[in-house]
Amino acid sequence: GSADYVSDAIAPYLYYTGVAPAQMGGVITLDAVLNYNNSVMSQRIPFREDFRKAPGMAECYDAVKADNNRGNFILIVYRTNRDATLHAKMVNKWAGEENPKYKILSAGIPFDNVTAIVDAREAPYWR
């Protein structure tokens, strides 16, 4: 989980590189990049109506549907009020690449502490 990732990967990295945590802008984790598939209908969207109603996800849902459900993207989920600077840097860097294979879909979510919401199981989209 996230706590293990921070304690087992991020903390040692900071220690060995001599970077203070306050100097970091954030961490970009490419998680579950599975299988690029540009075929029509290769991307299934689970719980379509819930996904479409979830904060920040409607635009992504619409973009995937408009592209005939192709699996040719990377989804970036970020906290709009906490991660906007890091998100912008990632998107700008990606856009500067020559002919990137994957397009980016971004979903800004309006939560500060996602972990607390999930841990409390109070989120309306909890399954």
C-alpha positions in Angstrom: 0.0 0.0 0.0 0.9 3.7 0.1 2.5 3.6 3.5 4.8 0.8 2.5 5.7 2.6 -0.7 6.6 5.7 1.2 8.6 3.9 3.9 10.2 1.3 1.7 10.9 3.3 -1.5 10.5 7.1 -1.1 12.2 7.5 2.4 15.3 5.5 1.4 15.6 7.4 -1.9 15.5 10.7 -0.1 18.0 9.6 2.5 20.5 8.3 -0.1 20.2 11.2 -2.4 20.3 13.8 0.4 17.1 15.4 -0.7 15.0 16.9 2.0 11.3 16.0 1.9 10.4 19.7 1.8 12.3 19.9 -1.5 10.1 17.4 -3.2 7.2 18.6 -5.3 5.5 15.2 -5.2 5.8 11.7 -6.6 4.5 10.5 -9.9 3.7 6.8 -9.7 3.0 5.0 -12.9 0.8 2.2 -11.5 -0.9 -0.5 -13.5 0.2 0.5 -16.9 -1.0 -2.7 -18.4 -1.6 -3.2 -22.1 -1.7 -0.5 -24.8 -4.5 -1.5 -27.1 -5.7 0.9 -29.8 -8.4 -1.5 -30.9 -12.0 -0.3 -30.8 -13.8 -1.5 -27.6 -10.6 -2.7 -26.0 -11.2 -0.6 -22.8 -14.0 -1.7 -20.5 -15.3 0.9 -18.0 -16.5 -0.8 -14.8 -19.6 0.5 -13.1 -20.2 3.0 -15.9 -22.8 5.2 -14.3 -20.9 5.4 -11.0 -17.6 6.2 -12.8 -19.3 8.8 -14.9 -20.8 10.5 -11.8 -17.6 10.4 -9.7 -15.9 13.8 -9.2 -13.4 14.5 -11.9 -14.2 11.3 -13.9 -17.0 12.4 -16.2 -14.7 14.1 -18.7 -12.5 10.9 -18.8 -15.5 8.7 -19.2 -16.7 10.9 -22.1 -13.2 11.0 -23.8 -12.9 7.2 -23.6 -16.4 6.7 -25.0 -15.8 9.2 -27.8 -12.7 7.3 -28.8 -14.6 4.1 -29.2 -13.4 2.7 -25.9 -9.8 2.3 -27.0 -7.1 1.5 -24.4 -4.6 4.1 -25.7 -4.2 6.4 -22.8 -2.7 7.0 -19.4 -5.1 8.2 -16.7 -3.7 10.7 -14.2 -5.8 11.2 -11.1 -4.7 14.1 -9.0 -6.1 16.3 -6.2 -7.0 19.6 -7.7 -6.3 21.7 -4.6 -3.0 19.9 -3.7 -1.4 18.4 -6.8 -2.1 20.9 -9.6 1.5 22.1 -9.9 2.9 18.6 -10.1 0.1 17.6 -12.6 0.8 20.6 -14.8 4.6 19.8 -14.9 3.8 16.1 -15.8 1.4 17.1 -18.6 3.7 19.7 -20.0 6.7 17.4 -20.0 4.6 14.7 -21.7 3.3 17.1 -24.3 6.9 18.0 -25.1 7.8 14.5 -26.0 8.0 13.6 -29.7 4.9 11.6 -30.7 4.0 10.1 -27.4 2.4 6.7 -27.8 -0.1 7.3 -25.0 -2.4 10.2 -24.7 -3.1 11.6 -21.3 -6.5 11.8 -19.7 -6.6 13.8 -16.4 -9.1 13.5 -13.6 -8.9 16.2 -11.0 -10.6 15.2 -7.8 -11.7 17.7 -5.2 -10.3 15.9 -2.1 -7.4 16.7 0.2 -7.1 13.4 2.0 -8.2 10.5 -0.2 -6.9 8.0 2.2 -9.1 9.2 5.1 -12.2 9.0 2.8 -11.4 5.5 1.8 -10.5 4.4 5.3 -13.7 5.8 6.7 -15.7 4.1 3.9 -17.8 7.2 3.6 -17.2 7.9 0.0 -20.4 7.6 -2.0 -18.6 5.5 -4.7 -17.2 3.0 -2.2 -17.8 -0.6 -3.4 
